[in-house]
Amino acid sequence: MNYCTIPSGARVEIKYLAPEVEYNRLLHWVQHHPHGFVIHYPDRIINNVYFDSQNYGSFWETLSGFSSRAKIRYRWYGESFFPKEGTLEFKNRKNQYTWKDSYKLSTNILTESADWKTFFNKLTGSLPHEARCRLQENPVPILINRYKRSYFINRDHTIRITLDKEIKVFDQRYSPSPNFTRTGIFPHNVVLELKFAEKNRERVSQIFWDIPVNMSRNSKYVSGVRGILEY
């Protein structure tokens, strides 16, 4: 798929960043909002391996605000650092529209004994040609991040909110195998994300005018790279 062409199922995603001390205040605001947000999924741990080029092309595209760009990550859920299955995701973005090209992998490719070369070979060997070519443009595992996510949805299931906390970043740049001990510098923040269809944009702006804390835009990958570069 040409990630510069917006598909009909694309959604709008807006992320905000706030100090982690504001988490309970934000949670209370979501839970008591007049639009009736309820728990959508149970809380869970999210883990991501982010890939980039040697010169951090994806990082610079995001930082510079390129209108069309994509991030590549291998994602899995749960406490374990070595999952039995995961999903390779190309998260495409054009302006504020986002969509994913996802490839679920049931083979156990991230193991305690595997180095990054073995992991990459297993990963590419499990992908179709187009996905393999896209991954090979950004083949370097830069970082792993890990956080706890809470999920909410409104009454008519048109607007979703996620709240992420306990964000950790692990530097992979100089490790021949996955590193889960050497962390980068990452501020104690919480990330709130709104997800909705374009047709609901005006409604969303009316709903969220009273978010109770001052928040700024955020990219976990950009923040993570900054953290490991400052380590």
mmCIF file of the C-alpha atoms, coordinates in Angstrom:
data_MODEL
# 
_entry.id   MODEL 
# 
loop_
_atom_site.group_PDB 
_atom_site.id 
_atom_site.type_symbol 
_atom_site.label_atom_id 
_atom_site.label_alt_id 
_atom_site.label_comp_id 
_atom_site.label_asym_id 
_atom_site.label_entity_id 
_atom_site.label_seq_id 
_atom_site.pdbx_PDB_ins_code 
_atom_site.Cartn_x 
_atom_site.Cartn_y 
_atom_site.Cartn_z 
_atom_site.occupancy 
_atom_site.B_iso_or_equiv 
_atom_site.pdbx_formal_charge 
_atom_site.auth_seq_id 
_atom_site.auth_comp_id 
_atom_site.auth_asym_id 
_atom_site.auth_atom_id 
_atom_site.pdbx_PDB_model_num 
ATOM 1   C CA . MET A 1 1   ? 0.000   0.000   0.000  1.00 0.00 ? 1   MET A CA 1 
ATOM 2   C CA . ASN A 1 2   ? 1.158   3.515   -0.734 1.00 0.00 ? 2   ASN A CA 1 
ATOM 3   C CA . TYR A 1 3   ? 1.277   5.109   2.705  1.00 0.00 ? 3   TYR A CA 1 
ATOM 4   C CA . CYS A 1 4   ? 0.902   8.556   1.138  1.00 0.00 ? 4   CYS A CA 1 
ATOM 5   C CA . THR A 1 5   ? -2.662  7.657   0.080  1.00 0.00 ? 5   THR A CA 1 
ATOM 6   C CA . ILE A 1 6   ? -5.175  7.939   2.915  1.00 0.00 ? 6   ILE A CA 1 
ATOM 7   C CA . PRO A 1 7   ? -7.493  4.889   3.036  1.00 0.00 ? 7   PRO A CA 1 
ATOM 8   C CA . SER A 1 8   ? -11.183 5.216   3.878  1.00 0.00 ? 8   SER A CA 1 
ATOM 9   C CA . GLY A 1 9   ? -10.683 3.617   7.301  1.00 0.00 ? 9   GLY A CA 1 
ATOM 10  C CA . ALA A 1 10  ? -8.035  6.085   8.470  1.00 0.00 ? 10  ALA A CA 1 
ATOM 11  C CA . ARG A 1 11  ? -8.693  7.859   11.755 1.00 0.00 ? 11  ARG A CA 1 
ATOM 12  C CA . VAL A 1 12  ? -7.533  11.008  13.452 1.00 0.00 ? 12  VAL A CA 1 
ATOM 13  C CA . GLU A 1 13  ? -5.192  10.592  16.416 1.00 0.00 ? 13  GLU A CA 1 
ATOM 14  C CA . ILE A 1 14  ? -4.182  13.404  18.723 1.00 0.00 ? 14  ILE A CA 1 
ATOM 15  C CA . LYS A 1 15  ? -1.687  12.754  21.527 1.00 0.00 ? 15  LYS A CA 1 
ATOM 16  C CA . TYR A 1 16  ? -1.042  14.926  24.553 1.00 0.00 ? 16  TYR A CA 1 
ATOM 17  C CA . LEU A 1 17  ? 1.673   14.815  27.174 1.00 0.00 ? 17  LEU A CA 1 
ATOM 18  C CA . ALA A 1 18  ? 1.396   15.780  30.845 1.00 0.00 ? 18  ALA A CA 1 
ATOM 19  C CA . PRO A 1 19  ? 3.456   15.174  34.018 1.00 0.00 ? 19  PRO A CA 1 
ATOM 20  C CA . GLU A 1 20  ? 2.718   11.760  35.536 1.00 0.00 ? 20  GLU A CA 1 
ATOM 21  C CA . VAL A 1 21  ? 1.620   13.424  38.788 1.00 0.00 ? 21  VAL A CA 1 
ATOM 22  C CA . GLU A 1 22  ? -1.478  14.512  36.827 1.00 0.00 ? 22  GLU A CA 1 
ATOM 23  C CA . TYR A 1 23  ? -2.490  10.919  36.019 1.00 0.00 ? 23  TYR A CA 1 
ATOM 24  C CA . ASN A 1 24  ? -5.180  10.556  38.698 1.00 0.00 ? 24  ASN A CA 1 
ATOM 25  C CA . ARG A 1 25  ? -6.635  13.934  37.805 1.00 0.00 ? 25  ARG A CA 1 
ATOM 26  C CA . LEU A 1 26  ? -6.879  12.964  34.134 1.00 0.00 ? 26  LEU A CA 1 
ATOM 27  C CA . LEU A 1 27  ? -8.296  9.559   34.989 1.00 0.00 ? 27  LEU A CA 1 
ATOM 28  C CA . HIS A 1 28  ? -10.989 11.153  37.164 1.00 0.00 ? 28  HIS A CA 1 
ATOM 29  C CA . TRP A 1 29  ? -11.839 13.569  34.327 1.00 0.00 ? 29  TRP A CA 1 
ATOM 30  C CA . VAL A 1 30  ? -12.261 10.708  31.826 1.00 0.00 ? 30  VAL A CA 1 
ATOM 31  C CA . GLN A 1 31  ? -14.278 8.515   34.183 1.00 0.00 ? 31  GLN A CA 1 
ATOM 32  C CA . HIS A 1 32  ? -16.678 11.328  35.142 1.00 0.00 ? 32  HIS A CA 1 
ATOM 33  C CA . HIS A 1 33  ? -17.010 12.962  31.740 1.00 0.00 ? 33  HIS A CA 1 
ATOM 34  C CA . PRO A 1 34  ? -20.648 13.747  30.762 1.00 0.00 ? 34  PRO A CA 1 
ATOM 35  C CA . HIS A 1 35  ? -20.204 11.808  27.500 1.00 0.00 ? 35  HIS A CA 1 
ATOM 36  C CA . GLY A 1 36  ? -20.012 8.635   29.547 1.00 0.00 ? 36  GLY A CA 1 
ATOM 37  C CA . PHE A 1 37  ? -16.603 7.109   28.832 1.00 0.00 ? 37  PHE A CA 1 
ATOM 38  C CA . VAL A 1 38  ? -16.332 3.524   30.069 1.00 0.00 ? 38  VAL A CA 1 
ATOM 39  C CA . ILE A 1 39  ? -13.551 0.929   30.109 1.00 0.00 ? 39  ILE A CA 1 
ATOM 40  C CA . HIS A 1 40  ? -13.097 -0.478  26.612 1.00 0.00 ? 40  HIS A CA 1 
ATOM 41  C CA . TYR A 1 41  ? -10.413 -3.109  27.310 1.00 0.00 ? 41  TYR A CA 1 
ATOM 42  C CA . PRO A 1 42  ? -8.657  -4.215  30.505 1.00 0.00 ? 42  PRO A CA 1 
ATOM 43  C CA . ASP A 1 43  ? -5.388  -2.417  31.286 1.00 0.00 ? 43  ASP A CA 1 
ATOM 44  C CA . ARG A 1 44  ? -2.343  -4.062  29.745 1.00 0.00 ? 44  ARG A CA 1 
ATOM 45  C CA . ILE A 1 45  ? 1.386   -3.649  29.222 1.00 0.00 ? 45  ILE A CA 1 
ATOM 46  C CA . ILE A 1 46  ? 2.480   -2.632  25.714 1.00 0.00 ? 46  ILE A CA 1 
ATOM 47  C CA . ASN A 1 47  ? 5.993   -3.303  24.408 1.00 0.00 ? 47  ASN A CA 1 
ATOM 48  C CA . ASN A 1 48  ? 7.478   -2.005  21.149 1.00 0.00 ? 48  ASN A CA 1 
ATOM 49  C CA . VAL A 1 49  ? 10.723  -2.442  19.263 1.00 0.00 ? 49  VAL A CA 1 
ATOM 50  C CA . TYR A 1 50  ? 11.147  0.646   17.051 1.00 0.00 ? 50  TYR A CA 1 
ATOM 51  C CA . PHE A 1 51  ? 13.156  0.405   13.836 1.00 0.00 ? 51  PHE A CA 1 
ATOM 52  C CA . ASP A 1 52  ? 14.804  3.256   11.974 1.00 0.00 ? 52  ASP A CA 1 
ATOM 53  C CA . SER A 1 53  ? 17.630  3.936   9.545  1.00 0.00 ? 53  SER A CA 1 
ATOM 54  C CA . GLN A 1 54  ? 21.241  4.446   10.580 1.00 0.00 ? 54  GLN A CA 1 
ATOM 55  C CA . ASN A 1 55  ? 20.777  8.218   10.326 1.00 0.00 ? 55  ASN A CA 1 
ATOM 56  C CA . TYR A 1 56  ? 17.455  8.252   12.252 1.00 0.00 ? 56  TYR A CA 1 
ATOM 57  C CA . GLY A 1 57  ? 15.386  9.140   9.191  1.00 0.00 ? 57  GLY A CA 1 
ATOM 58  C CA . SER A 1 58  ? 12.034  8.321   10.804 1.00 0.00 ? 58  SER A CA 1 
ATOM 59  C CA . PHE A 1 59  ? 12.955  10.295  13.914 1.00 0.00 ? 59  PHE A CA 1 
ATOM 60  C CA . TRP A 1 60  ? 13.857  13.400  11.893 1.00 0.00 ? 60  TRP A CA 1 
ATOM 61  C CA . GLU A 1 61  ? 10.758  13.121  9.705  1.00 0.00 ? 61  GLU A CA 1 
ATOM 62  C CA . THR A 1 62  ? 8.549   13.059  12.795 1.00 0.00 ? 62  THR A CA 1 
ATOM 63  C CA . LEU A 1 63  ? 10.462  15.846  14.520 1.00 0.00 ? 63  LEU A CA 1 
ATOM 64  C CA . SER A 1 64  ? 10.286  17.995  11.381 1.00 0.00 ? 64  SER A CA 1 
ATOM 65  C CA . GLY A 1 65  ? 6.560   17.374  10.975 1.00 0.00 ? 65  GLY A CA 1 
ATOM 66  C CA . PHE A 1 66  ? 6.648   15.741  7.532  1.00 0.00 ? 66  PHE A CA 1 
ATOM 67  C CA . SER A 1 67  ? 3.049   15.448  6.325  1.00 0.00 ? 67  SER A CA 1 
ATOM 68  C CA . SER A 1 68  ? 3.549   11.847  5.115  1.00 0.00 ? 68  SER A CA 1 
ATOM 69  C CA . ARG A 1 69  ? 5.624   9.479   7.207  1.00 0.00 ? 69  ARG A CA 1 
ATOM 70  C CA . ALA A 1 70  ? 5.634   6.035   8.794  1.00 0.00 ? 70  ALA A CA 1 
ATOM 71  C CA . LYS A 1 71  ? 7.017   4.399   11.914 1.00 0.00 ? 71  LYS A CA 1 
ATOM 72  C CA . ILE A 1 72  ? 7.953   0.723   12.046 1.00 0.00 ? 72  ILE A CA 1 
ATOM 73  C CA . ARG A 1 73  ? 7.598   -1.260  15.241 1.00 0.00 ? 73  ARG A CA 1 
ATOM 74  C CA . TYR A 1 74  ? 7.325   -4.834  16.478 1.00 0.00 ? 74  TYR A CA 1 
ATOM 75  C CA . ARG A 1 75  ? 4.622   -4.866  19.177 1.00 0.00 ? 75  ARG A CA 1 
ATOM 76  C CA . TRP A 1 76  ? 3.561   -7.356  21.807 1.00 0.00 ? 76  TRP A CA 1 
ATOM 77  C CA . TYR A 1 77  ? 1.490   -7.280  24.996 1.00 0.00 ? 77  TYR A CA 1 
ATOM 78  C CA . GLY A 1 78  ? 2.100   -8.459  28.535 1.00 0.00 ? 78  GLY A CA 1 
ATOM 79  C CA . GLU A 1 79  ? 4.753   -8.586  31.230 1.00 0.00 ? 79  GLU A CA 1 
ATOM 80  C CA . SER A 1 80  ? 7.145   -10.928 29.431 1.00 0.00 ? 80  SER A CA 1 
ATOM 81  C CA . PHE A 1 81  ? 10.115  -9.485  27.572 1.00 0.00 ? 81  PHE A CA 1 
ATOM 82  C CA . PHE A 1 82  ? 10.133  -12.559 25.331 1.00 0.00 ? 82  PHE A CA 1 
ATOM 83  C CA . PRO A 1 83  ? 6.654   -13.074 23.847 1.00 0.00 ? 83  PRO A CA 1 
ATOM 84  C CA . LYS A 1 84  ? 5.381   -16.134 22.026 1.00 0.00 ? 84  LYS A CA 1 
ATOM 85  C CA . GLU A 1 85  ? 3.867   -13.927 19.323 1.00 0.00 ? 85  GLU A CA 1 
ATOM 86  C CA . GLY A 1 86  ? 3.878   -10.319 18.185 1.00 0.00 ? 86  GLY A CA 1 
ATOM 87  C CA . THR A 1 87  ? 2.856   -8.007  15.359 1.00 0.00 ? 87  THR A CA 1 
ATOM 88  C CA . LEU A 1 88  ? 4.977   -5.974  12.976 1.00 0.00 ? 88  LEU A CA 1 
ATOM 89  C CA . GLU A 1 89  ? 3.232   -2.655  12.411 1.00 0.00 ? 89  GLU A CA 1 
ATOM 90  C CA . PHE A 1 90  ? 3.814   0.074   9.862  1.00 0.00 ? 90  PHE A CA 1 
ATOM 91  C CA . LYS A 1 91  ? 2.043   3.023   11.453 1.00 0.00 ? 91  LYS A CA 1 
ATOM 92  C CA . ASN A 1 92  ? 1.376   5.403   8.596  1.00 0.00 ? 92  ASN A CA 1 
ATOM 93  C CA . ARG A 1 93  ? 0.530   9.046   9.020  1.00 0.00 ? 93  ARG A CA 1 
ATOM 94  C CA . LYS A 1 94  ? -0.528  11.789  6.642  1.00 0.00 ? 94  LYS A CA 1 
ATOM 95  C CA . ASN A 1 95  ? -1.252  15.087  8.382  1.00 0.00 ? 95  ASN A CA 1 
ATOM 96  C CA . GLN A 1 96  ? -3.398  13.982  11.382 1.00 0.00 ? 96  GLN A CA 1 
ATOM 97  C CA . TYR A 1 97  ? -4.740  10.828  9.722  1.00 0.00 ? 97  TYR A CA 1 
ATOM 98  C CA . THR A 1 98  ? -3.272  7.490   10.790 1.00 0.00 ? 98  THR A CA 1 
ATOM 99  C CA . TRP A 1 99  ? -3.665  3.872   9.758  1.00 0.00 ? 99  TRP A CA 1 
ATOM 100 C CA . LYS A 1 100 ? -1.695  0.668   10.206 1.00 0.00 ? 100 LYS A CA 1 
ATOM 101 C CA . ASP A 1 101 ? -0.435  -2.104  7.988  1.00 0.00 ? 101 ASP A CA 1 
ATOM 102 C CA . SER A 1 102 ? -0.097  -5.015  10.431 1.00 0.00 ? 102 SER A CA 1 
ATOM 103 C CA . TYR A 1 103 ? 1.464   -8.462  10.140 1.00 0.00 ? 103 TYR A CA 1 
ATOM 104 C CA . LYS A 1 104 ? 0.789   -10.819 13.025 1.00 0.00 ? 104 LYS A CA 1 
ATOM 105 C CA . LEU A 1 105 ? 3.586   -13.310 13.629 1.00 0.00 ? 105 LEU A CA 1 
ATOM 106 C CA . SER A 1 106 ? 2.807   -16.439 15.615 1.00 0.00 ? 106 SER A CA 1 
ATOM 107 C CA . THR A 1 107 ? 6.405   -17.667 15.576 1.00 0.00 ? 107 THR A CA 1 
ATOM 108 C CA . ASN A 1 108 ? 8.524   -16.985 18.649 1.00 0.00 ? 108 ASN A CA 1 
ATOM 109 C CA . ILE A 1 109 ? 11.167  -14.670 17.158 1.00 0.00 ? 109 ILE A CA 1 
ATOM 110 C CA . LEU A 1 110 ? 12.158  -12.578 20.194 1.00 0.00 ? 110 LEU A CA 1 
ATOM 111 C CA . THR A 1 111 ? 13.835  -14.997 22.582 1.00 0.00 ? 111 THR A CA 1 
ATOM 112 C CA . GLU A 1 112 ? 16.414  -14.822 25.364 1.00 0.00 ? 112 GLU A CA 1 
ATOM 113 C CA . SER A 1 113 ? 18.988  -16.552 23.150 1.00 0.00 ? 113 SER A CA 1 
ATOM 114 C CA . ALA A 1 114 ? 18.339  -14.583 19.948 1.00 0.00 ? 114 ALA A CA 1 
ATOM 115 C CA . ASP A 1 115 ? 20.560  -11.700 18.908 1.00 0.00 ? 115 ASP A CA 1 
ATOM 116 C CA . TRP A 1 116 ? 19.262  -8.857  16.760 1.00 0.00 ? 116 TRP A CA 1 
ATOM 117 C CA . LYS A 1 117 ? 20.619  -10.399 13.553 1.00 0.00 ? 117 LYS A CA 1 
ATOM 118 C CA . THR A 1 118 ? 18.750  -13.644 14.211 1.00 0.00 ? 118 THR A CA 1 
ATOM 119 C CA . PHE A 1 119 ? 15.612  -11.732 15.183 1.00 0.00 ? 119 PHE A CA 1 
ATOM 120 C CA . PHE A 1 120 ? 15.723  -9.642  11.998 1.00 0.00 ? 120 PHE A CA 1 
ATOM 121 C CA . ASN A 1 121 ? 16.289  -12.682 9.775  1.00 0.00 ? 121 ASN A CA 1 
ATOM 122 C CA . LYS A 1 122 ? 13.346  -14.517 11.344 1.00 0.00 ? 122 LYS A CA 1 
ATOM 123 C CA . LEU A 1 123 ? 11.197  -11.421 11.073 1.00 0.00 ? 123 LEU A CA 1 
ATOM 124 C CA . THR A 1 124 ? 11.920  -10.724 7.413  1.00 0.00 ? 124 THR A CA 1 
ATOM 125 C CA . GLY A 1 125 ? 11.512  -14.405 6.590  1.00 0.00 ? 125 GLY A CA 1 
ATOM 126 C CA . SER A 1 126 ? 7.967   -14.315 7.966  1.00 0.00 ? 126 SER A CA 1 
ATOM 127 C CA . LEU A 1 127 ? 6.823   -11.267 5.979  1.00 0.00 ? 127 LEU A CA 1 
ATOM 128 C CA . PRO A 1 128 ? 5.387   -10.839 2.479  1.00 0.00 ? 128 PRO A CA 1 
ATOM 129 C CA . HIS A 1 129 ? 7.575   -9.146  -0.114 1.00 0.00 ? 129 HIS A CA 1 
ATOM 130 C CA . GLU A 1 130 ? 6.171   -5.604  0.210  1.00 0.00 ? 130 GLU A CA 1 
ATOM 131 C CA . ALA A 1 131 ? 6.482   -5.556  4.003  1.00 0.00 ? 131 ALA A CA 1 
ATOM 132 C CA . ARG A 1 132 ? 9.993   -7.014  3.805  1.00 0.00 ? 132 ARG A CA 1 
ATOM 133 C CA . CYS A 1 133 ? 11.084  -4.241  1.443  1.00 0.00 ? 133 CYS A CA 1 
ATOM 134 C CA . ARG A 1 134 ? 9.639   -1.522  3.673  1.00 0.00 ? 134 ARG A CA 1 
ATOM 135 C CA . LEU A 1 135 ? 11.333  -2.963  6.757  1.00 0.00 ? 135 LEU A CA 1 
ATOM 136 C CA . GLN A 1 136 ? 14.693  -3.164  4.999  1.00 0.00 ? 136 GLN A CA 1 
ATOM 137 C CA . GLU A 1 137 ? 14.558  0.605   4.454  1.00 0.00 ? 137 GLU A CA 1 
ATOM 138 C CA . ASN A 1 138 ? 14.629  1.057   8.248  1.00 0.00 ? 138 ASN A CA 1 
ATOM 139 C CA . PRO A 1 139 ? 16.294  -2.104  9.560  1.00 0.00 ? 139 PRO A CA 1 
ATOM 140 C CA . VAL A 1 140 ? 17.993  -0.847  12.731 1.00 0.00 ? 140 VAL A CA 1 
ATOM 141 C CA . PRO A 1 141 ? 16.439  -1.602  16.161 1.00 0.00 ? 141 PRO A CA 1 
ATOM 142 C CA . ILE A 1 142 ? 16.849  1.760   17.904 1.00 0.00 ? 142 ILE A CA 1 
ATOM 143 C CA . LEU A 1 143 ? 14.884  1.380   21.123 1.00 0.00 ? 143 LEU A CA 1 
ATOM 144 C CA . ILE A 1 144 ? 12.325  -0.642  23.013 1.00 0.00 ? 144 ILE A CA 1 
ATOM 145 C CA . ASN A 1 145 ? 9.645   1.143   24.979 1.00 0.00 ? 145 ASN A CA 1 
ATOM 146 C CA . ARG A 1 146 ? 7.231   -0.291  27.508 1.00 0.00 ? 146 ARG A CA 1 
ATOM 147 C CA . TYR A 1 147 ? 4.206   1.235   29.256 1.00 0.00 ? 147 TYR A CA 1 
ATOM 148 C CA . LYS A 1 148 ? 0.879   0.505   30.900 1.00 0.00 ? 148 LYS A CA 1 
ATOM 149 C CA . ARG A 1 149 ? -2.225  1.504   28.921 1.00 0.00 ? 149 ARG A CA 1 
ATOM 150 C CA . SER A 1 150 ? -5.841  2.080   29.999 1.00 0.00 ? 150 SER A CA 1 
ATOM 151 C CA . TYR A 1 151 ? -8.616  2.094   27.370 1.00 0.00 ? 151 TYR A CA 1 
ATOM 152 C CA . PHE A 1 152 ? -11.889 4.046   27.338 1.00 0.00 ? 152 PHE A CA 1 
ATOM 153 C CA . ILE A 1 153 ? -14.712 4.573   24.844 1.00 0.00 ? 153 ILE A CA 1 
ATOM 154 C CA . ASN A 1 154 ? -17.780 6.818   24.824 1.00 0.00 ? 154 ASN A CA 1 
ATOM 155 C CA . ARG A 1 155 ? -21.428 5.747   24.788 1.00 0.00 ? 155 ARG A CA 1 
ATOM 156 C CA . ASP A 1 156 ? -21.870 5.527   21.031 1.00 0.00 ? 156 ASP A CA 1 
ATOM 157 C CA . HIS A 1 157 ? -18.390 4.073   20.414 1.00 0.00 ? 157 HIS A CA 1 
ATOM 158 C CA . THR A 1 158 ? -17.269 6.974   18.212 1.00 0.00 ? 158 THR A CA 1 
ATOM 159 C CA . ILE A 1 159 ? -14.425 8.351   20.365 1.00 0.00 ? 159 ILE A CA 1 
ATOM 160 C CA . ARG A 1 160 ? -11.712 6.405   22.123 1.00 0.00 ? 160 ARG A CA 1 
ATOM 161 C CA . ILE A 1 161 ? -9.262  7.547   24.773 1.00 0.00 ? 161 ILE A CA 1 
ATOM 162 C CA . THR A 1 162 ? -6.107  5.811   25.924 1.00 0.00 ? 162 THR A CA 1 
ATOM 163 C CA . LEU A 1 163 ? -4.010  6.762   28.950 1.00 0.00 ? 163 LEU A CA 1 
ATOM 164 C CA . ASP A 1 164 ? -0.397  5.575   29.119 1.00 0.00 ? 164 ASP A CA 1 
ATOM 165 C CA . LYS A 1 165 ? 1.810   5.685   32.192 1.00 0.00 ? 165 LYS A CA 1 
ATOM 166 C CA . GLU A 1 166 ? 4.974   4.092   33.636 1.00 0.00 ? 166 GLU A CA 1 
ATOM 167 C CA . ILE A 1 167 ? 6.800   4.639   30.334 1.00 0.00 ? 167 ILE A CA 1 
ATOM 168 C CA . LYS A 1 168 ? 10.266  3.097   30.107 1.00 0.00 ? 168 LYS A CA 1 
ATOM 169 C CA . VAL A 1 169 ? 12.779  3.222   27.254 1.00 0.00 ? 169 VAL A CA 1 
ATOM 170 C CA . PHE A 1 170 ? 15.626  0.759   26.616 1.00 0.00 ? 170 PHE A CA 1 
ATOM 171 C CA . ASP A 1 171 ? 18.517  1.708   24.328 1.00 0.00 ? 171 ASP A CA 1 
ATOM 172 C CA . GLN A 1 172 ? 19.232  -0.901  21.609 1.00 0.00 ? 172 GLN A CA 1 
ATOM 173 C CA . ARG A 1 173 ? 21.784  0.955   19.487 1.00 0.00 ? 173 ARG A CA 1 
ATOM 174 C CA . TYR A 1 174 ? 24.935  -0.694  20.801 1.00 0.00 ? 174 TYR A CA 1 
ATOM 175 C CA . SER A 1 175 ? 23.515  -4.048  21.873 1.00 0.00 ? 175 SER A CA 1 
ATOM 176 C CA . PRO A 1 176 ? 24.043  -7.145  19.707 1.00 0.00 ? 176 PRO A CA 1 
ATOM 177 C CA . SER A 1 177 ? 20.998  -8.659  21.439 1.00 0.00 ? 177 SER A CA 1 
ATOM 178 C CA . PRO A 1 178 ? 17.846  -7.146  23.025 1.00 0.00 ? 178 PRO A CA 1 
ATOM 179 C CA . ASN A 1 179 ? 18.676  -4.923  26.002 1.00 0.00 ? 179 ASN A CA 1 
ATOM 180 C CA . PHE A 1 180 ? 16.153  -4.705  28.846 1.00 0.00 ? 180 PHE A CA 1 
ATOM 181 C CA . THR A 1 181 ? 18.465  -3.291  31.513 1.00 0.00 ? 181 THR A CA 1 
ATOM 182 C CA . ARG A 1 182 ? 20.075  -0.118  30.120 1.00 0.00 ? 182 ARG A CA 1 
ATOM 183 C CA . THR A 1 183 ? 17.416  2.582   30.102 1.00 0.00 ? 183 THR A CA 1 
ATOM 184 C CA . GLY A 1 184 ? 17.367  6.006   28.521 1.00 0.00 ? 184 GLY A CA 1 
ATOM 185 C CA . ILE A 1 185 ? 16.487  9.268   30.232 1.00 0.00 ? 185 ILE A CA 1 
ATOM 186 C CA . PHE A 1 186 ? 12.727  9.567   30.054 1.00 0.00 ? 186 PHE A CA 1 
ATOM 187 C CA . PRO A 1 187 ? 10.649  12.067  32.027 1.00 0.00 ? 187 PRO A CA 1 
ATOM 188 C CA . HIS A 1 188 ? 7.865   10.823  34.285 1.00 0.00 ? 188 HIS A CA 1 
ATOM 189 C CA . ASN A 1 189 ? 4.953   11.622  31.996 1.00 0.00 ? 189 ASN A CA 1 
ATOM 190 C CA . VAL A 1 190 ? 1.519   10.346  31.092 1.00 0.00 ? 190 VAL A CA 1 
ATOM 191 C CA . VAL A 1 191 ? 0.231   10.310  27.519 1.00 0.00 ? 191 VAL A CA 1 
ATOM 192 C CA . LEU A 1 192 ? -3.438  10.830  26.680 1.00 0.00 ? 192 LEU A CA 1 
ATOM 193 C CA . GLU A 1 193 ? -4.524  9.957   23.155 1.00 0.00 ? 193 GLU A CA 1 
ATOM 194 C CA . LEU A 1 194 ? -7.793  10.713  21.353 1.00 0.00 ? 194 LEU A CA 1 
ATOM 195 C CA . LYS A 1 195 ? -8.841  8.494   18.437 1.00 0.00 ? 195 LYS A CA 1 
ATOM 196 C CA . PHE A 1 196 ? -11.818 9.260   16.224 1.00 0.00 ? 196 PHE A CA 1 
ATOM 197 C CA . ALA A 1 197 ? -13.100 9.540   12.652 1.00 0.00 ? 197 ALA A CA 1 
ATOM 198 C CA . GLU A 1 198 ? -12.787 12.854  10.814 1.00 0.00 ? 198 GLU A CA 1 
ATOM 199 C CA . LYS A 1 199 ? -16.560 13.352  10.837 1.00 0.00 ? 199 LYS A CA 1 
ATOM 200 C CA . ASN A 1 200 ? -16.411 13.617  14.644 1.00 0.00 ? 200 ASN A CA 1 
ATOM 201 C CA . ARG A 1 201 ? -13.688 16.271  14.758 1.00 0.00 ? 201 ARG A CA 1 
ATOM 202 C CA . GLU A 1 202 ? -15.968 19.184  15.703 1.00 0.00 ? 202 GLU A CA 1 
ATOM 203 C CA . ARG A 1 203 ? -17.660 17.101  18.359 1.00 0.00 ? 203 ARG A CA 1 
ATOM 204 C CA . VAL A 1 204 ? -14.297 16.127  19.815 1.00 0.00 ? 204 VAL A CA 1 
ATOM 205 C CA . SER A 1 205 ? -13.204 19.764  20.048 1.00 0.00 ? 205 SER A CA 1 
ATOM 206 C CA . GLN A 1 206 ? -16.387 20.536  22.003 1.00 0.00 ? 206 GLN A CA 1 
ATOM 207 C CA . ILE A 1 207 ? -15.920 17.577  24.340 1.00 0.00 ? 207 ILE A CA 1 
ATOM 208 C CA . PHE A 1 208 ? -12.276 18.192  25.193 1.00 0.00 ? 208 PHE A CA 1 
ATOM 209 C CA . TRP A 1 209 ? -12.125 21.932  25.638 1.00 0.00 ? 209 TRP A CA 1 
ATOM 210 C CA . ASP A 1 210 ? -12.046 21.449  29.424 1.00 0.00 ? 210 ASP A CA 1 
ATOM 211 C CA . ILE A 1 211 ? -9.160  18.972  29.819 1.00 0.00 ? 211 ILE A CA 1 
ATOM 212 C CA . PRO A 1 212 ? -8.068  19.852  33.378 1.00 0.00 ? 212 PRO A CA 1 
ATOM 213 C CA . VAL A 1 213 ? -4.295  20.060  32.874 1.00 0.00 ? 213 VAL A CA 1 
ATOM 214 C CA . ASN A 1 214 ? -1.949  21.852  30.514 1.00 0.00 ? 214 ASN A CA 1 
ATOM 215 C CA . MET A 1 215 ? -0.783  19.338  27.920 1.00 0.00 ? 215 MET A CA 1 
ATOM 216 C CA . SER A 1 216 ? 1.583   19.354  24.958 1.00 0.00 ? 216 SER A CA 1 
ATOM 217 C CA . ARG A 1 217 ? 1.771   17.270  21.782 1.00 0.00 ? 217 ARG A CA 1 
ATOM 218 C CA . ASN A 1 218 ? 3.805   14.087  21.990 1.00 0.00 ? 218 ASN A CA 1 
ATOM 219 C CA . SER A 1 219 ? 5.515   11.279  20.082 1.00 0.00 ? 219 SER A CA 1 
ATOM 220 C CA . LYS A 1 220 ? 6.761   8.405   22.241 1.00 0.00 ? 220 LYS A CA 1 
ATOM 221 C CA . TYR A 1 221 ? 9.349   7.462   19.645 1.00 0.00 ? 221 TYR A CA 1 
ATOM 222 C CA . VAL A 1 222 ? 10.765  10.992  19.386 1.00 0.00 ? 222 VAL A CA 1 
ATOM 223 C CA . SER A 1 223 ? 10.832  11.309  23.192 1.00 0.00 ? 223 SER A CA 1 
ATOM 224 C CA . GLY A 1 224 ? 12.485  7.908   23.443 1.00 0.00 ? 224 GLY A CA 1 
ATOM 225 C CA . VAL A 1 225 ? 15.241  8.731   20.936 1.00 0.00 ? 225 VAL A CA 1 
ATOM 226 C CA . ARG A 1 226 ? 15.915  11.995  22.716 1.00 0.00 ? 226 ARG A CA 1 
ATOM 227 C CA . GLY A 1 227 ? 16.164  10.048  25.969 1.00 0.00 ? 227 GLY A CA 1 
ATOM 228 C CA . ILE A 1 228 ? 18.723  7.535   24.720 1.00 0.00 ? 228 ILE A CA 1 
ATOM 229 C CA . LEU A 1 229 ? 20.770  10.209  22.947 1.00 0.00 ? 229 LEU A CA 1 
ATOM 230 C CA . GLU A 1 230 ? 21.038  12.094  26.247 1.00 0.00 ? 230 GLU A CA 1 
ATOM 231 C CA . TYR A 1 231 ? 21.909  8.979   28.237 1.00 0.00 ? 231 TYR A CA 1 
# 
